[in-house]
Amino acid sequence: MAEVSLERILVRAPNWIGDAVLCLPALESLKALYPSALITVLTKGRAVAVFRHNPAVADIIEYEDRSRHSGIKGRLVLSGEIRERRFDLAVLFQNAFDAAFIAYISRIPRRVGYARDLRTKLLTMPVPATREIKSLHQVYYYLNIIKALGGEVPAAPVPRIYLADEELSWAEEFLKKNGLDKRVLIGASPGASYGPAKRWMPEHFAKVLKDFSFRHDAVPIIFGGVEDAEVCKTVSDLVPGKHLNLAGTVDLRQFMAILSHLKVFITNDSGPMHIGAALGVPTVAVFGSTDPALTGPLGPRVSVVIKKVDCSPCFERECLYNDFRCLASIKPEEVLAEAESMLS
């Protein structure tokens, strides 16, 4: 399809932050394949921030599925908004039937995505979701769609998030107001929306932050959304001395801007993990129930700490044995050693 002249492309991006970050190399490959086309991203609110200021993206449509785009009537409203833009091609990174259905009723003439979730007949170019592609890192899952269009798959794809000058300036001023502009900063994200089987123990996070801060005269910053307030408070209560708990107090772009100033970032397997890696921040990721070979962080300065046990990876949200043995076997000293190795 690469030889076809396309002016406007709609990309239905994933809804979750981590998945959205991992589709970024495919988005850039799509832009390289059709350099003159204007690419619009359609995604839900939580993932919109991932695509802001990306040079491959001309515009973003927020899929407001809980308000004006909810239900059948809302889907028709969204479809009308899409039809007005007269897209030539829809590229569906999102897997659901809904993604293909909306592209279809929006009368986009060319629609490419994986042949799954009962949507094959709604696509003009259904891509087989083979066992082989599912066995590779998720970044290649999205790139394989661009390959089907005739695009290039980079040998070592790395997602990239772009910050605007005003965002970086805001972070510098924020840190200055808090007396942190000349301090060594270490960050931690102890939450994980997937479930407790991906959350390392809060007391372990606190131990690493406390010991790292003592050794390197650093100030810890604890990050999380509103939903992470409880676990972030638990960590904060266990960390002595000067530190910040920013759970629920900054938006995602502000989090990114502050994160870019860290010397090291410690996190569970989560959306913030992928953001840290995509910003080039030294990132130490603790893995429990999932497999870093499939969803690990990709970037120039990343490290994964994982302990294989007899039941891992189980990919469960809750521990089937209720002892979280894969996470409990990871000691704070091991994560601390990885964090210190990042300083060099």
C-alpha positions, 0 to 999 in steps of 0.5 A: 500500500506504500505507493498509494498517495495518502493525505490523512491517516487515523491511528487508533492507538492503545488506551493504556499508557504503557501500551501507548508508549510501546506503539510509538516506534510503529507510529514513527515508522508509519510517518516514515512510510508516508512522510507527507501524510497528516497523522491523527491519533485517536485514543482515550483520555489516560493515554493522550499525554503520551502523544503530545508534541510528537513530531509524527502526530499532527492532531489528537482526538480524545475518545470520550467513551464515558461521556459524549462518545458513550453507547451507540449514540456516542459512537455515532457522534464520534464517527461523524467527527471522524468522517468530517476529516476524510481520512484515507487510511485507518491503522488500528493498533488497538485490538478491540472490535470497537476500533474496527467498527468505528473505522468502518462506520466512519467510512474510512476506505482503507482499514488495517489491523489484526484479524482478531476479535471478530472484526476481520470483515470490517478490515480491508487489510486484516493482518494475521495475529500469528503465534510468532508475533505474539511471542515477540516483545509487544513493540514488534506487535505494533510494528508488524502492522506497519510492516504489512503496509510496506514499512520498515521495522527498525532492528532495535526500536526504542520509544521516544517521548518529547517534552516541550521547552515550556514543560521543561521550564515548568519542571525547573521552576517547580524543583527550584520552588521546592529547593531541589534544583541543585539536589540529586533526585531519585524517584519511585513509582510504587503503584501498578494499575494492572494489579497487586501481582505487579506491585513490589512491597512498599516497604522495599521501595522505602528501604531503597529510597532511604538507603540511596538517599543516605549514600548519595545525599539524594532527595526521593520523589514518590510518584503516582496517580490518585488511585496510587495515593494509599501505597504512595503514602505508605512509602512516604511514611517510611521514608525519613528526611526531606522527600516529596510525595506527588501522588495525585498532585501533578498531571501526566505531562508534569510527571514526565517533565519532573521525571526527566530531571531524575538521576534514577527512577525505580518502578514496577512494571507499569506505564510510568516504567515505559515513560521513564525508559522513553525519556531516557531516564535511568530506569530500574524496573521490578517485575513480578507476574509478567515477562520482560521479554514481552513488555519490558522497558526499552531504552538506552538506560534500563535495568530489569530486576526479576526472580524466576520462581516455579509459577512465573510468569503467570500474568495474573493480577492477583497471586494465586498462592497469596504469597507473591513469591516472585516479588517477595524474593526480590530484596531491596539490596538488589534493587539498590545495587542496580540503582547505584550502577545507573549513576555511572 
